[in-house]
Amino acid sequence: MSNSKKGFTLIELLVVIALIGILSTIGIVTYTGFTESAAQKSAESSLNSMTLAQQEYRSNNGTYYPTSGTSGACTPTLATSTLLNDQLFGGTQTDNLTKGRYYFCSTATASSYTVTAKHTSKACQVTLTEKNVYTRTGCDG
């Protein structure tokens, strides 16, 4: 009489579980990188929109719109993002400027401006000048 049992051994099951764990970890890390990269690209797109809005604001008012004066530096917060949304976009960019992973601000002089996007919880900051020069600090990649 043949006494053969069919099934998996404990070692085989542990190897499969380990492989699934490794693949899941790789997938999660990759997905997180993609979402952070997408959020940064979205912030850069919003900065480009602000560039156009700044040009329109200057043509209507004779000067660029600052949220933080003319000191050359600004601190992006929800309040400055809301000001930019209201003043440059008439309140129509709420999702892009106030509900994302980045906050925005702007400094301006009579002939130049800088718009800044700062991640709400990380060190990543992206600035764009009136000459379309990007500066990225603390950002991955």
C-alpha positions as CSV (number, residue, x, y, z in Angstrom):
1,M,0.0,0.0,0.0
2,S,1.3,3.4,-0.9
3,N,1.1,6.1,1.8
4,S,1.8,9.4,0.0
5,K,0.4,12.6,1.4
6,K,-0.1,15.6,-0.8
7,G,0.4,19.2,0.4
8,F,3.1,21.8,1.2
9,T,5.7,21.6,3.9
10,L,6.0,24.4,6.4
11,I,9.3,25.5,4.9
12,E,7.7,25.9,1.5
13,L,4.9,28.0,2.9
14,L,7.4,30.2,4.8
15,V,9.4,30.8,1.7
16,V,6.3,31.9,-0.2
17,I,5.2,34.2,2.6
18,A,8.7,35.7,2.7
19,L,8.7,36.3,-1.1
20,I,5.2,37.9,-0.9
21,G,6.5,40.2,1.9
22,I,9.6,41.3,0.0
23,L,7.5,42.0,-3.2
24,S,5.0,44.0,-1.2
25,T,7.7,46.1,0.5
26,I,9.2,46.9,-2.9
27,G,5.8,47.8,-4.3
28,I,4.9,50.1,-1.4
29,V,8.2,51.9,-1.5
30,T,7.9,52.4,-5.3
31,Y,4.3,53.6,-5.0
32,T,5.2,56.1,-2.3
33,G,8.0,57.5,-4.5
34,F,5.6,57.9,-7.4
35,T,3.0,59.7,-5.3
36,E,5.6,62.1,-3.9
37,S,6.9,62.8,-7.4
38,A,3.4,63.4,-8.7
39,A,2.7,65.8,-5.8
40,Q,5.9,67.7,-6.6
41,K,5.0,67.9,-10.3
42,S,1.5,69.1,-9.3
43,A,3.1,71.9,-7.2
44,E,5.3,72.9,-10.1
45,S,2.3,73.0,-12.4
46,S,0.6,75.3,-9.9
47,L,3.7,77.5,-9.8
48,N,3.5,77.8,-13.6
49,S,-0.2,78.8,-13.3
50,M,0.9,81.4,-10.8
51,T,3.4,82.8,-13.2
52,L,0.6,83.4,-15.7
53,A,-1.6,84.8,-13.0
54,Q,1.2,87.1,-11.8
55,Q,1.6,88.5,-15.3
56,E,-2.2,89.2,-15.5
57,Y,-2.2,90.7,-12.1
58,R,0.6,93.0,-13.1
59,S,-1.1,94.1,-16.3
60,N,-4.2,94.9,-14.3
61,N,-2.6,96.5,-11.2
62,G,0.8,97.8,-12.3
63,T,2.7,95.5,-9.9
64,Y,3.1,91.9,-9.0
65,Y,1.2,90.4,-6.1
66,P,3.2,89.6,-3.0
67,T,1.8,87.5,-0.1
68,S,4.9,88.3,2.1
69,G,6.1,91.8,1.1
70,T,9.3,92.5,-0.8
71,S,11.9,91.1,1.6
72,G,12.8,88.4,-0.9
73,A,11.7,85.5,1.4
74,C,8.4,84.1,2.3
75,T,7.0,81.2,4.3
76,P,4.4,79.2,2.5
77,T,1.4,78.5,4.8
78,L,-2.3,77.7,4.4
79,A,-2.9,81.4,4.9
80,T,-0.6,82.6,2.1
81,S,-1.9,79.8,-0.2
82,T,-5.4,81.1,0.4
83,L,-4.3,84.7,-0.3
84,L,-2.8,83.6,-3.6
85,N,-5.9,81.6,-4.5
86,D,-8.2,84.6,-3.8
87,Q,-6.0,87.4,-5.3
88,L,-4.6,85.6,-8.4
89,F,-7.3,83.1,-9.2
90,G,-10.5,84.5,-7.7
91,G,-10.8,81.6,-5.4
92,T,-11.0,79.0,-8.2
93,Q,-7.9,77.0,-7.4
94,T,-8.8,75.8,-3.9
95,D,-8.0,72.1,-4.5
96,N,-4.6,72.9,-6.1
97,L,-3.4,75.6,-3.7
98,T,-4.9,74.8,-0.3
99,K,-5.8,71.1,-0.1
100,G,-2.7,69.5,-1.5
101,R,0.7,68.5,-0.1
102,Y,2.3,71.9,-0.8
103,Y,1.6,75.4,0.5
104,F,2.5,78.5,-1.6
105,C,3.6,82.1,-1.2
106,S,5.0,84.9,-3.3
107,T,7.4,87.8,-2.9
108,A,7.4,90.7,-5.4
109,T,9.1,93.9,-6.3
110,A,8.0,96.3,-9.0
111,S,9.8,94.3,-11.7
112,S,10.2,90.8,-10.4
113,Y,8.6,88.1,-8.3
114,T,9.3,84.7,-6.8
115,V,6.6,82.1,-6.1
116,T,7.4,79.3,-3.7
117,A,5.9,75.9,-3.0
118,K,6.8,74.1,0.2
119,H,5.8,70.6,1.2
120,T,3.5,70.6,4.2
121,S,5.5,68.0,6.1
122,K,8.9,67.5,4.4
123,A,11.8,69.7,3.5
124,C,11.1,69.9,-0.2
125,Q,10.8,73.5,-1.5
126,V,10.4,74.6,-5.1
127,T,10.7,78.2,-6.2
128,L,10.0,79.8,-9.6
129,T,11.1,83.3,-10.7
130,E,9.6,85.6,-13.3
131,K,12.4,84.4,-15.6
132,N,11.1,80.8,-15.3
133,V,14.1,79.7,-13.3
134,Y,13.3,76.7,-11.0
135,T,15.2,76.1,-7.7
136,R,14.5,72.9,-5.8
137,T,15.9,72.3,-2.3
138,G,15.4,69.3,-0.1
139,C,13.6,67.4,-2.8
140,D,14.4,63.8,-3.8
141,G,15.5,63.2,-7.3
